């Protein structure tokens, strides 16, 4: 483990030298990649350097304890030894967690797609509840939420809504939200007070910047047409709506929210790029199913991951067996308790995997 940490520190120092090299500074793509790598190693290096200092302090305290005959010096050495060993233990646990292979997408922004699924109007209303929940959680994290596209129903629900959420390490916290979310409650249209079960699905994809995904123009079919609203009414007399199809994968994105054709095209390309990236990443991930299964929430998107039970004010995450009787708070965006538990479970599983290897 410590040989690995020494290698990390050596690489970190090498990166520092490379980033001050004029040739590297002029190569924007390489400079960006090396800066990102340096930032990803910084915490490991800082903890390792602190660990080495603590080891040195322990050795000095042990040496002082074995050589000193002065009572005050012996007492001081014992105290330093106790504090040093306590910190050493804490640092060793921290190092183990830091050495868990990091998801390369953790620092990225995300594209989130929420859709009403089984349950008709009630499912679409619940999709609206999930939209509010994630929007408020994002606000609590000081992230920015942009609605890229929304298909609103007449009763205020959502057939589909696509969000771009940007900020600090968004994917690391929301990547566990992909899957089927089930709601159990009495719909407003239910005259006999029976509890109905409906579902909405959530898909979370890491944003794919242009530098990471190159899409060639020849692989795209782009159609321009008139935007239309409910009932086929023309919202815009100019042809501003955009449909882009990625021919190799068949992935299609349509955008008509903006009055400007260029803005619709830019939005559509951002969504398309992310979906294409996700498509190929999912294909690669399926090649090592065992790893995929251990990474909760990033596998099968049809998996029922959570139930929201209104009569009992209860939320249950089925992947980790967590039940919290704070449904009202959770739907208001207070997701920390669930997300922290998912992160902890994921880290524990990965640590066990490392120890077994």
N, C-alpha and C positions, 0 to 999 in steps of 0.2 A: 504493500500500500504506500509506503513512504518513498520507495523507488519511483513509483508512479507520480507522487507529488513533487519529487525533485525534478523529474522530467517536465512537469507542468511549469515549475518555476524557471527552468532553463529556457523553455519555449517562450515564456512571458518576457524574459529579458531579451531574447532574440527579437521578439516582435517590437519591443521598444526601440531597438536599434534600426529595424527595418522601417518603422514609421517615421523616423527622422531622416531617412535616405531620400534625397531630392528626386531620384528616379521613381521611387515608389509614390511619392507625393503627387507627381505629375500623372501617374496612372490611376485615374479616379476609381475604376472598378476594383483594382487590387488594393488600393488604399482603404476603400470601404470594407472589403472582405477582411483585411488584416486588423482594422480597427475593431470590427465586430468580434473577431477571435480574441483580441486582447481584452476587450470588455468582458467576454465570457469566462476568461481565466482569472480575472482580477480578485474575486472573492476567495477562490481556492488558494491563491498565492498569499493573500493577506492572512488567512487563517493558518496556513502552513508556516509562514514566517513567525507568527505569534506562537505557534506550537513549538518551534525550535527554540525560541527565547525561553519559554516555560521549562522545557527540558533542561536547558542550561542553568536556569535558576534552581531547579530541583537538585541537579548535580552539585552546584555550589553550596546549597543548604546541607546536603548530605556530607560533603567534605568538611564543612564548618562544624557539623555535629560530631564528626568522628575525631576532629583535631582539638576542639576547644575544651578548655577546663573551666572557663568563666561561666557561672550560672546564668547570667543575663544573656550572654552570647548563645548559650545552649538553648535557652527559652526562645530567643528570637529565631534561631535556626529551625526549631521545631515548628514554630508558627508559619514560617516561610515554606517549609516542607509540606505542611498540611494544606495551605492555600494553593501551592503549586500543583500538588497531586489532584486537588479538587478541580482546578482549571484544566489540567491535562485531560481528565476524564471527560469534561464538557467539550473540549476541543476535539477529542477523538470521535465523539458522537457526531459533532458538526462535520468533521472531515468525511465520515462515512456517508452522510447524506449528500455532501457536495460531490462525492465521487460517483454517485448514481449517474449514469449517462443521461445527459440533459436532452430533452426534446428540442430539436433545433428550431421548432416553430414557437416555442414558449414566449419569446419576446415580441411576437408579431401582433398586428391588429387582426380583426376577424371580420368575416362576412357571416352573418347569422340569418338563416331562413326559418321562419315560423309559419306553419300551415295548419289550418283546421283539417282534421282527418275524419275518423269515424264519429258520427253523432250529429251530422247536419248543422243546423243553426247553433246548437249548444257547443259543438266542437269549435265553430268559428268564433263564438263569443269567448271561449276559453283561450283561443289563440290570442285574442285581444288582451286577456288577463296576463298571459305570459309576456306579451310585448311590454305592458306596463311594468311588470316585475323586473325584466331585464333592463329596461330604460332607467328605472329608479336605482337599481343596483349600480349601473354604469355611472350614474350621477354621483353616487356615494363614493365611487372610486376616482372621481374627477376625469372620467373618460368622456369622449365626445361620441354622440350617437347621431347618425345620419340615416334617414329613411330613404333607401335607394329606389324602392318600388313597393306599392301597396295595392292590394285588391280588397276594397272594403265592401261589406255586405250592407243591405238596407237596414238591418237591425243593429248595426254598429260593431259587428264582428269582422274577422279577417279570413278570407279564403287563403291569402298568402301575404306575407310582409317580409321584405328583405332589408336588413340593417347593415350598415358599416359601422363598427365600433372601433374607435382608435384611442390609443393611450399607452400607458406603461404596462407591458406584459399582459395584455388582454387575453391572449390565447391560453396562457398558463392557468388562468382561473376559470375560463368559460369552456374549455375543451371537453369537460366532462358532461356538458349539457346536451350533447347530441343523443337523440333517441325519441321514443314515444312517451309523452307525458299524459297520464290518465287523470281525469277529473270525475269525482263522484259527488253529485249535488242534485237538488230539486230545481229543475228549470222553471223559469217564470211562467212558462206556458203550461206547466203540469198542474192540472186541476185537482188531482187526487193525492197530491203530496208524495208521490213516489220518487225515490232517488234514481237518477239516470247516470249511466257511465258513458263518457265520451273521451276522445283522445285528440291531441294536437301533436304534431311532430316538430322537432327542432333539429336543425343541421348547423353545425359550427365548423367553418373552414378558415384556416389561416390565410390572411391576405397574401397574394402573390405579387410582389413588386416586379416592375418591368425588368430589372436587372437579373431576376431569377427565372423568369419565364419568357422565352422568346417565341412569339406567335407570328409566323410568316403570313404576309398578305395573301399569298396564293392559297393558303389553307382556310381563308374566310370567304363566306358569301354574305354580303351586306345588302339588305333591302331597306329602302326608304319609303314610308307611306304616311298617310294622314292620320294623326292622332284622333281617336274617337272616345267619347265617354259613354255613359249608360244609355242604352236605347239606340246606340249608333250615331248619336249627335256629334257633330264635328266640334272638337274643343279648339282646334287650331286649323285655320284655313290653309296654312302652308304645310308642306310635307316635312314634318319634324320628327315623327316617330321612326325608331331604328330597330331593325331586327338583324342580329348577327349570328351566323351559324358557323361553328368550328367544324369543318368538313371531316377531319380525321376521327373525331370522337362523336360527332353528331350533336354536340352540346349547343343549345340555342338560348339566346337571351334577347328579350324584347324590352324596349324602353321608350316610354312616351310621356313621362312625368314632366319633363322640362319643355318649354316653348322653343328652345334652341335645339336644332338638329345636332350641332357639335357637342352640346352638353349631354344630350341623350346618348350620343355615340361614346363619349368619354366614360359615362356611367356604365354603359353596356359593356365596354371593353374591360373595365375594372372588375365587373362581375364575371365576365367570361374568362378572364385570365385566372381568377381565383378558382373557378370551377374546373378549368382544365388542369391547373396545378393539383387540385384535390383529386381529380380523376386518376392522374398518373401516380400520385402519392399513395392512393388507396390500392392501386394495382400492385405497387411495389410492396406495400405493407402485407398484402395477402400472401406473399411468398414466405413470410415467417409468422404463421398463424399463432404460435405459442406466445410470441412477444405481443402480438396484437390483443390476444385475450387477456393478458395481464395488465394492459393499459386500459383501465376502466373508462368507459364512456367514449372511446375513440374507435370502437369496433362496429358491430352491426347496428345500423341506424334505425332498424325496425324494432330493436329491443325495447321493451317497456322498462323504463329506468326509474320512474317515480309516479306515485299516486298522491293526488291532492283530494282529501276527503273533507268536504265542507261540514256535514253534520257533526263530525267529531273534532273539527278544527285541527286536523292531523295531516302531516306530510310524511310519506315514507319513501326513502330511497332504497329500492330493492337490491341494488348491487352490493351495498355494504350493510344492509339490515338496520339502517338508521331511521328511527321514528321520532318526530318532533311535533308536539302539540302547539304549534304557533303558526298555523296556516295563514292567518290574517297578516302577521308580521312578514312572513316569507313572501307573500304575494305583493306586499308593499315595498319589496326590494331588499329586505334584510336577509341576504343569502349567505352571509359569512359562515354561519355555523355549519351549513351543509357543505359549502365549498371547502372549508378548512378540513372537514372530516374526510372528504374525497381525496384531497391532496395528501393527507396523512396516511390514508389507506394505501394509496398508490405508491408512496415512498416506502412504506413498510413491505409491500409486496416485492418491490424492486430490490430492497435491501436483502430480503430473504433469498431472492434469486442470486444475488451476488455472493452471499455467504455459502449457498449450496454449490456454486461453481468454484 
